[in-house]
């Protein structure tokens, strides 16, 4: 998993300046190599510039992330609606932070318990609708149940 250098600057550098605790969490994830900072290629920079010109409401960090994700055939983690709309327009697969733990559980990088714990914590932090949160937790329990039968 990775994040572009512009996102790193936004989340870690500016976040620490503002005293946002999650900035240190992301910094630790980078230091421990759970996340890597992705340097953009020249082509990705050109693509980000084109996106910025075409979609004036997107930040530079969003444009760079979209360009990098598209060029490298990655799955995008995007919360901002405008960014998700652009991702859809360019057929870039994406997830939101609320469902990210479920993807981790599905691909085996999280246990069912870790997934559930993160779903609850993220749901509380993001003020996720309880019906949506419960649907995600139910999906995780069902996956665990089915895998137990295999």
Rosetta constraint file for C-alpha pairs under 8 A:
AtomPair CA 1 CA 34 HARMONIC 7.03 0.50
AtomPair CA 1 CA 35 HARMONIC 5.23 0.50
AtomPair CA 1 CA 36 HARMONIC 6.44 0.50
AtomPair CA 2 CA 35 HARMONIC 4.93 0.50
AtomPair CA 2 CA 36 HARMONIC 4.52 0.50
AtomPair CA 2 CA 37 HARMONIC 5.61 0.50
AtomPair CA 2 CA 38 HARMONIC 6.14 0.50
AtomPair CA 3 CA 7 HARMONIC 6.15 0.50
AtomPair CA 3 CA 8 HARMONIC 6.46 0.50
AtomPair CA 3 CA 35 HARMONIC 7.14 0.50
AtomPair CA 3 CA 36 HARMONIC 6.39 0.50
AtomPair CA 3 CA 37 HARMONIC 5.14 0.50
AtomPair CA 3 CA 38 HARMONIC 5.73 0.50
AtomPair CA 3 CA 65 HARMONIC 7.40 0.50
AtomPair CA 4 CA 8 HARMONIC 6.22 0.50
AtomPair CA 4 CA 37 HARMONIC 5.47 0.50
AtomPair CA 4 CA 38 HARMONIC 4.66 0.50
AtomPair CA 4 CA 39 HARMONIC 6.28 0.50
AtomPair CA 4 CA 40 HARMONIC 7.25 0.50
AtomPair CA 4 CA 61 HARMONIC 7.62 0.50
AtomPair CA 4 CA 64 HARMONIC 7.14 0.50
AtomPair CA 4 CA 65 HARMONIC 6.13 0.50
AtomPair CA 4 CA 68 HARMONIC 7.81 0.50
AtomPair CA 5 CA 9 HARMONIC 6.12 0.50
AtomPair CA 5 CA 37 HARMONIC 5.70 0.50
AtomPair CA 5 CA 38 HARMONIC 6.14 0.50
AtomPair CA 5 CA 39 HARMONIC 6.28 0.50
AtomPair CA 6 CA 10 HARMONIC 6.18 0.50
AtomPair CA 6 CA 60 HARMONIC 7.71 0.50
AtomPair CA 6 CA 61 HARMONIC 5.18 0.50
AtomPair CA 6 CA 64 HARMONIC 7.58 0.50
AtomPair CA 7 CA 11 HARMONIC 5.89 0.50
AtomPair CA 7 CA 61 HARMONIC 5.53 0.50
AtomPair CA 7 CA 62 HARMONIC 7.89 0.50
AtomPair CA 7 CA 65 HARMONIC 7.76 0.50
AtomPair CA 8 CA 12 HARMONIC 5.42 0.50
AtomPair CA 8 CA 13 HARMONIC 7.07 0.50
AtomPair CA 8 CA 37 HARMONIC 7.05 0.50
AtomPair CA 9 CA 13 HARMONIC 4.86 0.50
AtomPair CA 9 CA 14 HARMONIC 6.34 0.50
AtomPair CA 10 CA 14 HARMONIC 5.25 0.50
AtomPair CA 10 CA 15 HARMONIC 6.71 0.50
AtomPair CA 10 CA 61 HARMONIC 7.91 0.50
AtomPair CA 11 CA 15 HARMONIC 5.11 0.50
AtomPair CA 11 CA 16 HARMONIC 7.94 0.50
AtomPair CA 11 CA 23 HARMONIC 5.78 0.50
AtomPair CA 11 CA 26 HARMONIC 7.67 0.50
AtomPair CA 12 CA 16 HARMONIC 5.84 0.50
AtomPair CA 12 CA 23 HARMONIC 4.55 0.50
AtomPair CA 12 CA 24 HARMONIC 6.74 0.50
AtomPair CA 12 CA 26 HARMONIC 6.64 0.50
AtomPair CA 12 CA 27 HARMONIC 6.10 0.50
AtomPair CA 13 CA 17 HARMONIC 6.38 0.50
AtomPair CA 13 CA 23 HARMONIC 7.52 0.50
AtomPair CA 14 CA 18 HARMONIC 6.25 0.50
AtomPair CA 15 CA 19 HARMONIC 6.13 0.50
AtomPair CA 15 CA 20 HARMONIC 5.12 0.50
AtomPair CA 15 CA 21 HARMONIC 7.77 0.50
AtomPair CA 15 CA 22 HARMONIC 7.66 0.50
AtomPair CA 15 CA 23 HARMONIC 5.10 0.50
AtomPair CA 16 CA 20 HARMONIC 5.74 0.50
AtomPair CA 16 CA 21 HARMONIC 7.36 0.50
AtomPair CA 16 CA 23 HARMONIC 5.59 0.50
AtomPair CA 16 CA 24 HARMONIC 6.87 0.50
AtomPair CA 19 CA 23 HARMONIC 7.97 0.50
AtomPair CA 20 CA 24 HARMONIC 7.80 0.50
AtomPair CA 21 CA 25 HARMONIC 6.94 0.50
AtomPair CA 22 CA 26 HARMONIC 6.26 0.50
AtomPair CA 23 CA 27 HARMONIC 6.16 0.50
AtomPair CA 24 CA 28 HARMONIC 6.02 0.50
AtomPair CA 25 CA 29 HARMONIC 6.26 0.50
AtomPair CA 26 CA 30 HARMONIC 6.32 0.50
AtomPair CA 26 CA 35 HARMONIC 7.98 0.50
AtomPair CA 27 CA 31 HARMONIC 6.17 0.50
AtomPair CA 28 CA 32 HARMONIC 5.96 0.50
AtomPair CA 29 CA 33 HARMONIC 5.98 0.50
AtomPair CA 29 CA 34 HARMONIC 4.98 0.50
AtomPair CA 29 CA 35 HARMONIC 5.51 0.50
AtomPair CA 30 CA 34 HARMONIC 5.88 0.50
AtomPair CA 30 CA 35 HARMONIC 4.70 0.50
AtomPair CA 30 CA 36 HARMONIC 5.67 0.50
AtomPair CA 30 CA 37 HARMONIC 7.32 0.50
AtomPair CA 31 CA 35 HARMONIC 7.99 0.50
AtomPair CA 40 CA 44 HARMONIC 5.66 0.50
AtomPair CA 40 CA 45 HARMONIC 6.17 0.50
AtomPair CA 40 CA 64 HARMONIC 7.67 0.50
AtomPair CA 40 CA 68 HARMONIC 6.62 0.50
AtomPair CA 41 CA 45 HARMONIC 6.25 0.50
AtomPair CA 42 CA 46 HARMONIC 6.32 0.50
AtomPair CA 43 CA 47 HARMONIC 6.15 0.50
AtomPair CA 44 CA 48 HARMONIC 6.04 0.50
AtomPair CA 44 CA 64 HARMONIC 7.14 0.50
AtomPair CA 44 CA 67 HARMONIC 5.43 0.50
AtomPair CA 44 CA 68 HARMONIC 5.69 0.50
AtomPair CA 44 CA 71 HARMONIC 6.84 0.50
AtomPair CA 45 CA 49 HARMONIC 6.19 0.50
AtomPair CA 45 CA 64 HARMONIC 6.76 0.50
AtomPair CA 45 CA 67 HARMONIC 7.48 0.50
AtomPair CA 46 CA 50 HARMONIC 6.28 0.50
AtomPair CA 47 CA 51 HARMONIC 6.23 0.50
AtomPair CA 47 CA 64 HARMONIC 7.86 0.50
AtomPair CA 47 CA 67 HARMONIC 5.65 0.50
AtomPair CA 48 CA 52 HARMONIC 6.11 0.50
AtomPair CA 48 CA 60 HARMONIC 7.48 0.50
AtomPair CA 48 CA 63 HARMONIC 4.82 0.50
AtomPair CA 48 CA 64 HARMONIC 4.81 0.50
AtomPair CA 48 CA 65 HARMONIC 7.92 0.50
AtomPair CA 48 CA 66 HARMONIC 7.31 0.50
AtomPair CA 48 CA 67 HARMONIC 5.26 0.50
AtomPair CA 49 CA 53 HARMONIC 6.27 0.50
AtomPair CA 49 CA 63 HARMONIC 7.36 0.50
AtomPair CA 49 CA 64 HARMONIC 7.98 0.50
AtomPair CA 50 CA 54 HARMONIC 6.15 0.50
AtomPair CA 51 CA 55 HARMONIC 5.75 0.50
AtomPair CA 51 CA 63 HARMONIC 5.84 0.50
AtomPair CA 51 CA 67 HARMONIC 7.82 0.50
AtomPair CA 52 CA 56 HARMONIC 5.71 0.50
AtomPair CA 52 CA 57 HARMONIC 7.99 0.50
AtomPair CA 52 CA 58 HARMONIC 6.48 0.50
AtomPair CA 52 CA 59 HARMONIC 7.40 0.50
AtomPair CA 52 CA 60 HARMONIC 6.64 0.50
AtomPair CA 52 CA 63 HARMONIC 5.97 0.50
AtomPair CA 57 CA 82 HARMONIC 7.51 0.50
AtomPair CA 58 CA 62 HARMONIC 6.05 0.50
AtomPair CA 58 CA 63 HARMONIC 6.48 0.50
AtomPair CA 58 CA 82 HARMONIC 6.99 0.50
AtomPair CA 58 CA 83 HARMONIC 6.87 0.50
AtomPair CA 59 CA 63 HARMONIC 6.31 0.50
AtomPair CA 60 CA 64 HARMONIC 6.09 0.50
AtomPair CA 61 CA 65 HARMONIC 6.07 0.50
AtomPair CA 62 CA 66 HARMONIC 6.06 0.50
AtomPair CA 62 CA 83 HARMONIC 6.70 0.50
AtomPair CA 63 CA 67 HARMONIC 6.08 0.50
AtomPair CA 64 CA 68 HARMONIC 6.02 0.50
AtomPair CA 65 CA 69 HARMONIC 5.94 0.50
AtomPair CA 65 CA 76 HARMONIC 7.85 0.50
AtomPair CA 66 CA 70 HARMONIC 6.02 0.50
AtomPair CA 66 CA 76 HARMONIC 7.38 0.50
AtomPair CA 66 CA 83 HARMONIC 7.75 0.50
AtomPair CA 66 CA 87 HARMONIC 6.96 0.50
AtomPair CA 66 CA 92 HARMONIC 7.90 0.50
AtomPair CA 67 CA 71 HARMONIC 6.09 0.50
AtomPair CA 68 CA 72 HARMONIC 6.06 0.50
AtomPair CA 69 CA 73 HARMONIC 5.78 0.50
AtomPair CA 69 CA 74 HARMONIC 4.89 0.50
AtomPair CA 69 CA 75 HARMONIC 6.56 0.50
AtomPair CA 69 CA 76 HARMONIC 6.17 0.50
AtomPair CA 69 CA 92 HARMONIC 7.34 0.50
AtomPair CA 70 CA 74 HARMONIC 6.59 0.50
AtomPair CA 70 CA 90 HARMONIC 7.96 0.50
AtomPair CA 70 CA 92 HARMONIC 5.94 0.50
AtomPair CA 73 CA 92 HARMONIC 7.71 0.50
AtomPair CA 74 CA 92 HARMONIC 7.90 0.50
AtomPair CA 74 CA 93 HARMONIC 7.41 0.50
AtomPair CA 75 CA 92 HARMONIC 7.01 0.50
AtomPair CA 75 CA 93 HARMONIC 5.05 0.50
AtomPair CA 75 CA 94 HARMONIC 5.14 0.50
AtomPair CA 75 CA 95 HARMONIC 7.26 0.50
AtomPair CA 76 CA 92 HARMONIC 7.19 0.50
AtomPair CA 76 CA 93 HARMONIC 6.14 0.50
AtomPair CA 76 CA 94 HARMONIC 4.27 0.50
AtomPair CA 76 CA 95 HARMONIC 6.24 0.50
AtomPair CA 77 CA 94 HARMONIC 5.62 0.50
AtomPair CA 77 CA 95 HARMONIC 5.10 0.50
AtomPair CA 77 CA 96 HARMONIC 5.59 0.50
AtomPair CA 77 CA 97 HARMONIC 6.65 0.50
AtomPair CA 77 CA 100 HARMONIC 7.85 0.50
AtomPair CA 78 CA 83 HARMONIC 6.69 0.50
AtomPair CA 78 CA 84 HARMONIC 6.32 0.50
AtomPair CA 78 CA 94 HARMONIC 6.63 0.50
AtomPair CA 78 CA 95 HARMONIC 6.39 0.50
AtomPair CA 78 CA 96 HARMONIC 5.46 0.50
AtomPair CA 78 CA 97 HARMONIC 7.30 0.50
AtomPair CA 79 CA 83 HARMONIC 7.56 0.50
AtomPair CA 79 CA 84 HARMONIC 7.23 0.50
AtomPair CA 79 CA 96 HARMONIC 5.51 0.50
AtomPair CA 79 CA 97 HARMONIC 6.84 0.50
AtomPair CA 80 CA 84 HARMONIC 6.35 0.50
AtomPair CA 81 CA 85 HARMONIC 6.13 0.50
AtomPair CA 82 CA 86 HARMONIC 6.33 0.50
AtomPair CA 83 CA 87 HARMONIC 6.14 0.50
AtomPair CA 84 CA 88 HARMONIC 6.16 0.50
AtomPair CA 84 CA 94 HARMONIC 7.26 0.50
AtomPair CA 85 CA 89 HARMONIC 6.24 0.50
AtomPair CA 86 CA 90 HARMONIC 6.23 0.50
AtomPair CA 87 CA 91 HARMONIC 5.89 0.50
AtomPair CA 87 CA 92 HARMONIC 4.71 0.50
AtomPair CA 87 CA 93 HARMONIC 6.89 0.50
AtomPair CA 87 CA 94 HARMONIC 7.13 0.50
AtomPair CA 88 CA 92 HARMONIC 5.97 0.50
AtomPair CA 88 CA 93 HARMONIC 7.38 0.50
AtomPair CA 95 CA 99 HARMONIC 6.54 0.50
AtomPair CA 95 CA 100 HARMONIC 6.43 0.50
AtomPair CA 96 CA 100 HARMONIC 6.27 0.50
AtomPair CA 97 CA 101 HARMONIC 7.75 0.50
AtomPair CA 97 CA 122 HARMONIC 7.46 0.50
AtomPair CA 98 CA 119 HARMONIC 6.63 0.50
AtomPair CA 98 CA 122 HARMONIC 6.24 0.50
AtomPair CA 98 CA 123 HARMONIC 6.48 0.50
AtomPair CA 98 CA 126 HARMONIC 7.81 0.50
AtomPair CA 98 CA 128 HARMONIC 7.55 0.50
AtomPair CA 98 CA 133 HARMONIC 7.94 0.50
AtomPair CA 99 CA 103 HARMONIC 6.69 0.50
AtomPair CA 99 CA 119 HARMONIC 7.51 0.50
AtomPair CA 99 CA 136 HARMONIC 7.09 0.50
AtomPair CA 100 CA 104 HARMONIC 6.43 0.50
AtomPair CA 101 CA 105 HARMONIC 6.24 0.50
AtomPair CA 101 CA 110 HARMONIC 7.45 0.50
AtomPair CA 101 CA 115 HARMONIC 5.07 0.50
AtomPair CA 101 CA 116 HARMONIC 7.76 0.50
AtomPair CA 101 CA 118 HARMONIC 6.24 0.50
AtomPair CA 101 CA 119 HARMONIC 6.25 0.50
AtomPair CA 102 CA 106 HARMONIC 6.13 0.50
AtomPair CA 102 CA 115 HARMONIC 6.14 0.50
AtomPair CA 102 CA 119 HARMONIC 7.80 0.50
AtomPair CA 102 CA 136 HARMONIC 7.26 0.50
AtomPair CA 102 CA 140 HARMONIC 6.46 0.50
AtomPair CA 103 CA 107 HARMONIC 6.17 0.50
AtomPair CA 104 CA 108 HARMONIC 6.10 0.50
AtomPair CA 104 CA 109 HARMONIC 5.12 0.50
AtomPair CA 104 CA 110 HARMONIC 5.20 0.50
AtomPair CA 104 CA 115 HARMONIC 7.24 0.50
AtomPair CA 105 CA 109 HARMONIC 5.96 0.50
AtomPair CA 105 CA 110 HARMONIC 4.58 0.50
AtomPair CA 105 CA 111 HARMONIC 5.85 0.50
AtomPair CA 105 CA 112 HARMONIC 6.24 0.50
AtomPair CA 105 CA 115 HARMONIC 6.01 0.50
AtomPair CA 105 CA 140 HARMONIC 7.55 0.50
AtomPair CA 106 CA 110 HARMONIC 7.95 0.50
AtomPair CA 106 CA 143 HARMONIC 7.81 0.50
AtomPair CA 110 CA 114 HARMONIC 5.79 0.50
AtomPair CA 110 CA 115 HARMONIC 6.00 0.50
AtomPair CA 111 CA 115 HARMONIC 6.10 0.50
AtomPair CA 112 CA 116 HARMONIC 6.14 0.50
AtomPair CA 112 CA 140 HARMONIC 6.73 0.50
AtomPair CA 112 CA 141 HARMONIC 7.40 0.50
AtomPair CA 112 CA 144 HARMONIC 6.66 0.50
AtomPair CA 113 CA 117 HARMONIC 6.11 0.50
AtomPair CA 114 CA 118 HARMONIC 6.12 0.50
AtomPair CA 115 CA 119 HARMONIC 6.02 0.50
AtomPair CA 115 CA 140 HARMONIC 7.52 0.50
AtomPair CA 116 CA 120 HARMONIC 6.25 0.50
AtomPair CA 116 CA 137 HARMONIC 6.22 0.50
AtomPair CA 116 CA 140 HARMONIC 7.38 0.50
AtomPair CA 117 CA 121 HARMONIC 6.23 0.50
AtomPair CA 118 CA 122 HARMONIC 5.80 0.50
AtomPair CA 119 CA 123 HARMONIC 5.78 0.50
AtomPair CA 119 CA 133 HARMONIC 7.05 0.50
AtomPair CA 119 CA 136 HARMONIC 7.55 0.50
AtomPair CA 119 CA 137 HARMONIC 7.06 0.50
AtomPair CA 120 CA 124 HARMONIC 6.15 0.50
AtomPair CA 120 CA 133 HARMONIC 7.32 0.50
AtomPair CA 121 CA 125 HARMONIC 6.18 0.50
AtomPair CA 122 CA 126 HARMONIC 5.82 0.50
AtomPair CA 122 CA 128 HARMONIC 7.89 0.50
AtomPair CA 123 CA 127 HARMONIC 5.62 0.50
AtomPair CA 123 CA 128 HARMONIC 4.71 0.50
AtomPair CA 123 CA 129 HARMONIC 7.72 0.50
AtomPair CA 123 CA 130 HARMONIC 7.97 0.50
AtomPair CA 123 CA 133 HARMONIC 6.32 0.50
AtomPair CA 124 CA 128 HARMONIC 6.55 0.50
AtomPair CA 128 CA 132 HARMONIC 6.81 0.50
AtomPair CA 128 CA 133 HARMONIC 6.38 0.50
AtomPair CA 129 CA 133 HARMONIC 6.31 0.50
AtomPair CA 130 CA 134 HARMONIC 5.99 0.50
AtomPair CA 131 CA 135 HARMONIC 6.13 0.50
AtomPair CA 132 CA 136 HARMONIC 6.31 0.50
AtomPair CA 133 CA 137 HARMONIC 6.25 0.50
AtomPair CA 134 CA 138 HARMONIC 5.98 0.50
AtomPair CA 135 CA 139 HARMONIC 6.16 0.50
AtomPair CA 136 CA 140 HARMONIC 6.35 0.50
AtomPair CA 137 CA 141 HARMONIC 6.26 0.50
AtomPair CA 138 CA 142 HARMONIC 6.10 0.50
AtomPair CA 139 CA 143 HARMONIC 6.19 0.50
AtomPair CA 140 CA 144 HARMONIC 6.22 0.50
AtomPair CA 141 CA 145 HARMONIC 6.13 0.50
AtomPair CA 142 CA 146 HARMONIC 6.12 0.50
AtomPair CA 143 CA 147 HARMONIC 6.03 0.50
AtomPair CA 144 CA 148 HARMONIC 6.09 0.50
AtomPair CA 145 CA 149 HARMONIC 6.73 0.50
AtomPair CA 146 CA 150 HARMONIC 6.76 0.50
